[in-house]
Amino acid sequence: MREEQEVNRAIDRYADMVRRLCMVYLKNKEDTEDIFQNVFLKYALSSVDFQSAEHEKAWIIRVTINACRDLLRSFFRSRTLSIEEVPGLPAPEHEERTVLEAVLTLPEKYRSVIYLHYYEGYPAAEIGKILGKNPNTVYTLLDRGRKLLKEKLGGEDVGK
């Protein structure tokens, strides 16, 4: 179990990243807050000795992604409908789409690598380690994800 000061330092350092990553996966503020609490509770209770700040950050990313996936696969989640899916109610009006909104609509395999590369600044080799994929697979997913974003945004090539 970690000391309170160490946990507070980790929250200060990684809170925004964890929330953004949860929003990419869950697209829901309430679920994001639940996962946020679970991630830092797991951090507080863990006895993992981190070799560096990058190791610690990668561990937190991995725990966050796993927690999001577990929630998405849960029995309760698969048996509920969102308010947008309820027939008869007017759909909320959509304003101009941003790049992040377009990223959120990508399939998970592309969304994860695009987010980690462009929003967190990880190179493909590190993304491969975090997600347990071959770096060449990550390059392929990045390329295909960029092409999908280009189609969704109807613009020129998304920066490489």
C-alpha positions in Angstrom: 0.0 0.0 0.0 1.3 3.4 -1.0 1.6 6.5 1.2 -1.0 9.3 0.8 1.6 11.7 -0.5 2.6 9.3 -3.3 -1.0 8.7 -4.3 -1.7 12.5 -4.3 1.4 13.1 -6.5 0.2 10.4 -9.0 -3.3 11.9 -9.1 -1.8 15.4 -9.7 0.4 14.0 -12.5 -2.0 11.6 -14.3 -5.6 12.8 -13.5 -6.1 14.6 -16.8 -4.6 11.7 -18.8 -6.8 9.1 -17.1 -10.0 11.2 -17.6 -9.2 11.8 -21.3 -8.4 8.1 -21.9 -11.7 7.1 -20.1 -13.7 9.5 -22.3 -12.1 8.1 -25.4 -13.3 4.6 -24.4 -16.5 5.2 -22.5 -17.8 8.5 -24.0 -19.6 9.1 -20.7 -18.7 11.4 -17.9 -20.2 9.4 -15.0 -18.5 6.1 -16.0 -15.3 8.1 -16.5 -15.4 9.3 -12.9 -16.1 5.7 -11.7 -13.1 4.3 -13.6 -11.0 7.3 -12.5 -11.6 6.4 -8.8 -11.0 2.7 -9.4 -7.7 3.3 -11.2 -6.2 5.4 -8.4 -7.6 3.1 -5.7 -5.8 0.2 -7.5 -2.7 2.4 -7.6 -2.9 3.2 -3.9 -3.3 -0.5 -3.0 -0.7 -1.8 -5.4 2.8 -2.8 -4.4 4.4 -2.5 -7.8 7.9 -0.9 -7.8 8.1 1.3 -10.8 11.5 1.6 -12.4 10.8 5.1 -13.9 8.1 7.7 -14.3 7.5 6.3 -17.8 6.9 2.8 -16.3 4.5 4.2 -13.8 2.6 6.1 -16.6 2.4 3.1 -18.8 1.1 1.0 -15.8 -1.6 3.6 -15.2 -2.6 3.7 -18.9 -2.8 -0.1 -19.0 -4.9 -0.3 -15.8 -7.2 2.5 -17.2 -7.7 0.7 -20.5 -8.4 -2.6 -18.8 -10.9 -1.1 -16.4 -12.7 0.6 -19.3 -12.8 -2.6 -21.3 -14.1 -4.5 -18.3 -16.9 -2.0 -17.8 -17.8 -2.1 -21.5 -18.0 -5.9 -21.3 -20.0 -6.0 -18.1 -23.4 -7.6 -18.0 -25.2 -4.4 -16.8 -23.7 -2.4 -19.7 -24.7 -4.9 -22.3 -28.3 -4.9 -21.1 -29.0 -1.1 -21.1 -29.8 1.5 -23.7 -28.5 5.0 -23.8 -31.0 7.9 -24.0 -30.1 8.5 -27.6 -31.2 4.9 -28.5 -34.7 5.3 -27.0 -37.2 5.7 -29.9 -39.6 8.7 -30.0 -37.3 11.2 -28.4 -35.7 13.9 -30.6 -32.0 13.3 -31.1 -29.8 16.0 -29.6 -28.6 18.5 -32.2 -24.9 18.1 -33.2 -22.7 21.1 -33.5 -19.6 21.2 -35.7 -17.6 18.1 -35.2 -14.1 18.4 -33.8 -11.2 16.1 -34.4 -11.6 14.6 -31.0 -15.2 13.8 -31.6 -14.2 12.1 -34.9 -11.5 10.1 -33.0 -14.2 9.0 -30.5 -16.3 7.5 -33.4 -13.4 5.3 -34.6 -13.4 1.6 -33.9 -11.6 0.8 -30.6 -8.5 -0.6 -32.2 -7.9 2.6 -34.1 -9.1 5.0 -31.4 -6.6 3.6 -28.9 -3.5 4.0 -31.0 -4.6 7.4 -32.4 -5.3 8.7 -28.9 -2.0 7.4 -27.4 0.0 8.7 -30.4 -1.5 12.1 -30.9 -2.9 13.1 -27.5 -0.3 11.4 -25.2 2.7 11.6 -27.5 3.8 8.0 -27.4 5.8 6.5 -30.3 4.6 3.4 -32.0 7.1 1.1 -30.1 5.8 2.3 -26.7 2.2 2.0 -27.8 2.9 -1.6 -28.8 4.3 -2.3 -25.4 1.3 -0.6 -23.6 -1.3 -2.4 -25.8 0.6 -5.7 -26.2 0.8 -5.3 -30.0 3.7 -5.6 -32.4 5.1 -2.1 -33.3 4.4 -2.8 -37.0 0.8 -3.5 -36.2 0.6 -0.2 -34.4 2.0 1.6 -37.5 -0.6 -0.1 -39.6 -3.4 0.8 -37.2 -2.2 4.4 -37.1 -2.2 4.6 -40.9 -5.7 3.1 -41.2 -7.0 5.2 -38.4 -5.7 8.4 -40.1 -7.4 7.3 -43.4 -10.7 6.8 -41.5 -10.3 10.2 -39.8 -9.7 11.8 -43.2 -12.9 10.3 -44.5 -14.9 11.3 -41.4 -13.5 14.9 -41.4 -13.7 15.2 -45.2 -10.4 17.0 -45.3 -6.8 16.5 -46.2 -4.4 14.1 -44.6 -4.3 14.2 -40.8 -0.8 15.0 -39.6 1.7 12.2 -39.4 
